[in-house]
Amino acid sequence: MRELSDAPALLEIERAALATDDPRVALRRAAMENAVAVLYLETIAECGVENTSDFLRAHTGIWRALREYLRLKYDDAVPDDWFDHFTGVARPYIREKVRFTREFALHLDEGAERYARIYDELLQDLLQEALAAPQKKSFVPPDFSHS
């Protein structure tokens, strides 16, 4: 598989963001969407699906570049901020969603399908919270170790 280039995607993201009323929020959304792609790809790779590394690398490069751009242009990045909080909470949500989706696909378990949809809603709520979070606010890191 050929190496994917981040530059065209980043230029398109920037163009689209600059055409909005709030480019900073649009760039946040793009950073989180690419981080979500990475989290899904990591989880899917752990399930044994191969050939995810090029896409994983591309999406990782995009969210990292967007985070740096947000930091430099909008002063919108600090440790444990909206992005770190989002990814820290989204990771276990995505793992559970993938687990329930697999359960539904393998056994046609309708309960598993309902739970997978609930995780979609939780991810959307989490995304909206991150988009609305103030700049430079740090969050307490999530602790899922006791669940």
N, C-alpha and C positions, 0 to 999 in steps of 0.2 A: 504494500500500500504506500502511496506517495506521501511525503511530508505535507501536512496542511499548513498553509500560511495564515498567520493571524492578522497581518496588515490590512487586507481588504475588508475583513469582518470588522476590525476596529474602526476603519474609516467610515464604513456604513453605519456603525453604531453611533459614532460621533455626529455624522450628518443628521441622522434621525433625532438624536438628542437635542441638537441645536435648533431643530425645527419645532420643538415643544415649548410650552410656557415655562417649564422648569427643567432645564438640561441636567442639572445635578441629580434630580430624582430619576430622570430617564436613564442616566448613567448608572445610578445605584441599581435600578431594576435590571439593566443589562449585566452588571457584575454578578448579581444574585442569580439570574437565569443561567449564566455560564457556570457558576458554582454548583447550582442544582444539577446541571448536566454532569459535572465532574462527580458529584456524590452518587448519582444514579449509575454512572459508568463504573465507579469503584465497586459499588454493591453488586452490579451485574457481573463484573469480572470475578468477584469472590464466589459467585455461583458457578463459575467454570466457563463462562462465555469468553471466547478468545477474540483477538483483533480489536480490542478497545483502546490500545495504548496510543495510537495516533490521535484519536478523537479526544482522549483524556488529556494528552499534552496540549492540543490546540485550545480546548476550553479552559484549561488551567492557565495557559499563557494569556488568554483574553481577560479572565477575571483579574489576574495579577496586574496586567497593564491598566485596566480600568480603575482598580484600587489606587494605583500609583497616580494616575491622572486625576482622580478625585482628591487625593491628598495634595497634589501640587497646585491644581487649579482652584479647588473649592475648599481647601483645608478641611476635608471631610474624611479623615481617617486617624484613629487613635487605637491603641491596644484595647481589646475587649469592647469594641464599639458595635454599632448596628450590624456590621458585616460578620464579625466574629460571633456575635450572639446568634445571628440568623443561621450561620453554617453549623454552629454547635448544637442548636436545637433541631435543625433540618436533618442532620445526619441520621439520628435514630428514627425520625419520622420516615425517612426514605427507606431505611433498612426494613422497617416494619411493613411499609407499603409494598415493597418488592416481595417480602415473605408472604404476605396475604395474597398478592397477585399470583404468585407461583402456586399457592395452595388452591386458589380458585381455578387456575389453568389446569392443574393436575387432577383435581377431584371435583370440579364444578361445585365447590362449596360456596353457596350464596352468602353465608355469613362472612366468609373471608372477603368476598367482593364488597360487601357493605363496609367492612373495616378498612379496606383499601381506599374506598371513597372518602371515608372519614379522614384519613391521612392526607388526601388531596385537599380537603377543606382546611385542615390544620396548617398545611403548608401555605395555602393562600392567605390565611389569617396572619401567619408569621411574616410573610412577604409584605403585607400591608403595614404591619407594625414597623418593620425595618424601613420601609419607604418614608414613614412619618416620623421616625426617630430623629431627635435633634442631633446636630453636628457635635462632635467631640464629647458625646456622652458615653461613658463606660458602663457596661452591664456586668453584673456578677456572672461569672461563667456557669453554665448549666451543670448540674451534677446528676447524671443518670446512673451512677454506679450502684445505687441502692435500690434500683427498681427490679 
